[in-house]
Amino acid sequence: MSDTKNYGFTTTILHGDRQKSIEHGSLHRPIHTSVAFGYADARQLASVFQGKEPGFRYGRQGNPTVSALEDKITKMEDGVASICFATGMGAIGAVFQALLRAGDHVVSSSFLFGNTNSLWQTVAGQGVGVAFVDATDVGRVAAALTPATRIVFVETIANPRTQIADLERIGELCQQRGILYIVDNSMTSPYLFRPKTVHAGLVVNALTKSIGGHGDALGGCLTDTGAYDWGRFPNIVENYKKAAPKQWGMAQIRAKGLRDFGASLGPEAAHSIAVGAETLALRMERACANAMALAQLLEADERVAAVHYPGLASHPQHALAGELFRGYGFLFSFELKDGIDCFDFLNRLKLAIPASNLGDTRTLVIPVAHTIFFEMGAERRASMGIAESLIRVSVGIEDSADLLDDFRAALAG
């Protein structure tokens, strides 16, 4: 594989490992389970710890298997560096742990994954101001900024109601103000969208979702796109200013967010995610096509009150989604009409599985208000547009006809 030619997305992921030598000609990076790394020269060990030369220190801060996955995600996002964590929430938590201080301020989309919403509520109780806004309107983001705002945080497609943030204009606003713009790309994946194109400085990917894709490994990642000037970020500790400013952010996150916080990705999970990532594009094409067909089926059914999917012309941000994304995604949600019990409907499905994961090869369904968003209460759910009958669907790669028949039969029942 040439290291100068620009290959396509899947070719790059499949063959990127071989740009560095692999023992015994293996096509996959091996799983390195050791948590300690020895050096023949003690001076070299000290040099690695001091950041003067590359190398591995201790398993909590990374190992060769995790490093190979980080390289893969960096290529996917066209970034400059990535750091992997035990989960997607570990990655988001590292942002708070490593970059924010008491008195700082965050502007976040109000349309958030439930656990991210819970995390920001925790952060707000620890001295960091958090403003939740409707991020589909850049004006509302701008109005919420204060002199203490350090971060603006949004998701590409909101889970579960699929609102789409005004991604490009928010990026331009953050660029003008010198604010770190963080975009959670989990619902689109680097195949459908690269947040770097809208000036995001950090990208979050829940590797558990589409990138791993098979529901068999937890993981998360932060990628530095190179779009943000870390020289403008006021909270960088002097220790991490020894290198060029473009390296400051990731150096501090790896130390303060990974080493100190300890949410490390294990090598076995890293290997599983890396192998799953090879078929990301193929799986996303199939899942997006299935999602469109299923959303259209439900929208046309008289027993369905509403379908929330960016691929439908009825979606408020349909045109924006078409401009931004390669496809409309694998996720949608829908509401049944009054008098139809959502639990009875779900129990009639034979292929779609009641479960809480996303981006799996299998289609998964869940009654949102009664499960993953139950803890936040009815008032907060209502403010996010989450109806009591809302069902979230993470569409898999089953044969389309079988999937459509399953939902038809459940509605008819």
N, C-alpha and C positions, 0 to 999 in steps of 0.2 A: 504494500500500500504506500503510495507516494505521500510524503508529508507536506507537499506543496499544492497538490491538486485539491480543488473543492469538490468533494463527493456529496451525494444526496444524503438525506437524513438517515435512512435505514442503513445504507452502506457504511456511513461513518460510525454508527453505533455497533454494527457487526464486526468491523475490522479495526476499530480504534485501539483496542488493547494491543494489537500486534505492532503498533508504532514503537512500542518499547519491547525489548526481548522478554520472552516467557520461557521458563525452564522447560527443557525437554521437548520444545516445539508444541506445547499444549495450546489448543485454540481458545481455551478459557483461562482467565487468571485463576491460579490455585487459591484455595482457602487457607489463609495463614491464621492459625488459632493461637499462636503465642501472644502473651500480653507483655512480654519483656523482650528487649532487643540488645544483644551484646555487641561490644566493639573490641577489637584486638588492641586498639590504642586508646587509652583512657582520655587522652587529649581530644581525640575525635568525639568521644562521648560528650565531653564538656562543650565542644564546639557546636554540636547538634543542639544541646540544651540551650545554648546562648543564641541560637538562630543564625549562626555564622555559616553553616552549611546544612544541606538537606539531610534528613534521616528520621528514623522513628525513635521515640523516647519511651513511651509507655502506651499500652493498648487503649487506655481511656482517651487519649488524644489522637488516636488513629493507628491504622496498621496497613500493610500493603494491599489487602483485599478491599478495605474501605477506601483507600486512596485511589484504587483503580476505578471504583464506582464514582467517586468524586470527579475524576477526569471525564468519565462518560457523561455525567450530568452537566458539567461545564461545557462540553461540546454541544450537547442538546440545546442549551440555553444561549449558546454563542457568548459565553461569559469569560471571565478571567480567572475565577477560582470558585470552588464550592467546598462546603463543610457538611458532612452527613451527621445525622443524629438518630437516636433510637426510634423516634416517632416524628410525625409532622408537628405535633404540639410541642415536642422537645425543641424543634427548630424555631418555632414562633416564641416559645418561652425564652430561648437564648437571646432573642432580640432585646427583650426587657432586661434580662439579667446582665447582658454585656454592654448595652448602649444607653440605657436610661437611668436618670437619677431623680431623687425627690425634687419636686418643683418643675420638672419637665412636663411637656404637654404632648398628647397624641391625638390626631384626628383620625377616626376610623369609620369606615362604612358601617351603617347600622344593619346592613343585610349581611349577616355573618353566620358561619358555621357555629353551632351551639357552644362547643368547647372553647372556641376562640372568643366568643362573646363572654363566656365565663372567666376566661383568663384576663381579659381587659377589665372586667369588674374587680378582679383581685388586684390588678395593678393600680386601679383607681383608689383602692383602700390602702395603698402603701405609698401614697404621696405623689403619684404621677397623675396629672389631670388627663381625663379621656373624654373627648367629645364624639358622640355618635351622630352621624349625619347621613342623609340620603345622598349617596355618592353617585347616583345617576345624573346629578346636577352639579357641575363644577362650581357654580356660584355658591352652593351651600357649603362646599368644602372651603372655599376662599373665605366665607363669612365666619367660619369656625376657627381659623388660624389665629394664633396669638404670638407675641414675641418669644414665648417659651416653647412653641411647637417644634419638635425635633423630628417627628415621623408622621407621615400620612400612610395609612394601611388600608388596602382594599383587596377584594377577591375579584377574579375575572368574571366568572358566572357565580352568582350567589347560591349557596346551598341552604334551603331547598327551593326557594321561589324564583330562582334564575334571573334576578335583576342583574343588569350589566352596568358596571360603573362607567362613568365618562372617562375612560382610561387615558386617552391621549391628552385631553385638555387638563386633567389633573396632573399628568406628568409634566406638561409645560408650565403649570403653575408652580409645582415643586422645584423645577429647574430654575425658574426666575427667583424664587425665594431662598434657594439653598437648603431646601428641606429634603431629608432622605425619604424617598418614595419606595414603599415596599408593596409588592403585588404577589398575592397568593395565586399561583398558577395551577393548583391541584385539579380544578374542575375542567380545565382545558388541556393541560399537559403541554410540554414544549413542542409537541408535534402540531397542535392546532394553533398555538400562539406563543410568541416570544415577547415577554414584557419589556425586554430591552428596547424594542421598537417604539415604546411609549415613554421612554426615559426612566424606567424603573431602575433604581440603584441596587436593590436586593430583590431576589425572587425566592418565594417559598414553594417547595413542592413536597406534598405528602407522598412519599415514595410507595407507601402502602397501596395507594390508589392505582391509577392507570399505568404508571411507569413500571412498577412491579407486576401489577395486573392480574395476579392469580390468587389473591387472598391468602397467601402463605407466608408473608413476612411483613413485619412492621418496619417503617423507616421514614425519615424526613430529611430535608436538605435546604440549605440556604446557598444561593449562588450570587456572587458579586458580578454584575454585568459590566462593570467598568464605566457606567454612565454617571456615577456620582463622584463628586470631588470631596474626598474624605478630609481634605484640608479645611472644609467649611463646617465640619461637624465638631461642636465644642466639647464633647465628652471623651475624646481620645486621651488615654493615659500616656504620659511622657514615655513610658517603657516601650510603647508600640509605635513611636514616631522615629525609630532609628532607620527604618527603610524608607523607600519612596512613599509619598502620601497615598498613592493608589493601593498600597498594601496595608494601610493602617487598620481599616475596618475589619478585614478578615483576621488579621493578627489578633486583634482584641477579642473578636467573637470566639476564635478558637481557644484562646486562653480563658477568658472570663465566662463564656457561654458554654463551652464544651468541657475543657479541663476542670474548671471549678464547679460547674453545675452537674457534670457527670452523666448527661443523657447520651451516652455513646452507643453508636450502632455496632452490633456484633458482626464478626466476619461471615458467619453462616448466613445471616439475613442479607448482608451486603452482596454476597455471591448470588443468592436467590433473586434479589432485585435486579442485579446486573444481567442475569440470564433472561428474566422476564422482559427487561427493557428492549431486548433485541427485536421483539415483535410489536412494539408499541404502535407504530404506524399502521400495521396491518389490522391490529385489534381496534384501533380508534376508527378507522374507515368503516369497519363492519358495525361497530357499536353505534356510531353516528347515524348510519343508514337505518339500522333497526329502530333507533330512537325516533327518527323522523316518521317512519312508517307507523309506529305505535302511537305517537302523539297525534298524528292525523286521524287514525282510527278512533281514538278517544274523543277528539274534538268534534267529530261528526256524530257521536252517539248521544241520544237524547237523555240518557241517564247520567251524563257527566255535566257538571255545572261549569267547570273551567279547566283549561289545560295551560300550564305555564312552561313553554319551551321556546327558546330563542329562534328555532327554525320555523315557527309558525308565523304567518303574516300578522296574526292578531297580537303577537308579543310586542310590548311597548318599545323594546330596543331591538326589534328584528333587523332593521336596516343597519344599525350600528354593529350588530353581531356579524352581519355579512361583510362589512368593511374590515373588521378586525381579525376575524378568525378563519382558519382554513375550513372548519366545519362547525356545526352548531352544538356539538357536545353529546355526551352519553346520558346526561342527567335531565330529568324533567319531573314535574309534580302535577298532580291533578286533584280536583275536588269532585266528589260525588254529590248528586242532588239530595236535598232533604228527604229523609225517609229511607235512604239506603244505608245500611250499617257498613262502615268501612272494614270492620273486623270480619264480618260474614263474607264480604267481597274477597278480602285477602285470603281467607281460608278456602275459597273455591279455586284459587289459582293452583295449578299443578306443576308448572315449570318455574315461574317466578317464586323466589324464596323470601319469606319474611326474615330479614337480617339487616344489620346496621352498617355494613361496609359499603364502599363506593368503588367504581372502576374495576370491578371484578369481571372475569370472563363470563360469569353467570349473571342473569338478571335478578336483582335484589329489590325488594319492596319493603316499605316501613310506614306505619301511621305516625306522622311527624309529631303532632301535638301531644300524643300519648306516650312518647318514648324520648327521642333525642332532644326535644325542645320542651319536655314536660317541666323540668326544673325551673325554667325561667318565668313561668307563670302566665296566666291568660292575658294580662294587660300587655306585657312585653311581646308575646306572640302576636297579639292583634296589631301592635305597632309595626310589626314586620310583615304583616299581610298573611299570617299563617292561620288558615281556617282549621276548625276542629276536625274536619273530614279530610284534610290534606294528606295525600299519599305521595311519598317520594319514590321515584323509580330510577334505579341505576341500571341502565340497559346493558346487557351482555352481548355475546357474539353467537347466540343460538341461531339456528335457521329461522329466517324472518317469518315464514309461513307458520311455523310451530308456535312462535311467540305471539303472533296476532291471533291465532286460534285460541290460545290459552286465555287471553284477555277477553275475547268475544264470549267465550263460554262462561267465564266468571261474571261478566255483565249480564248475560242472559239468565243466569241462575238466580 
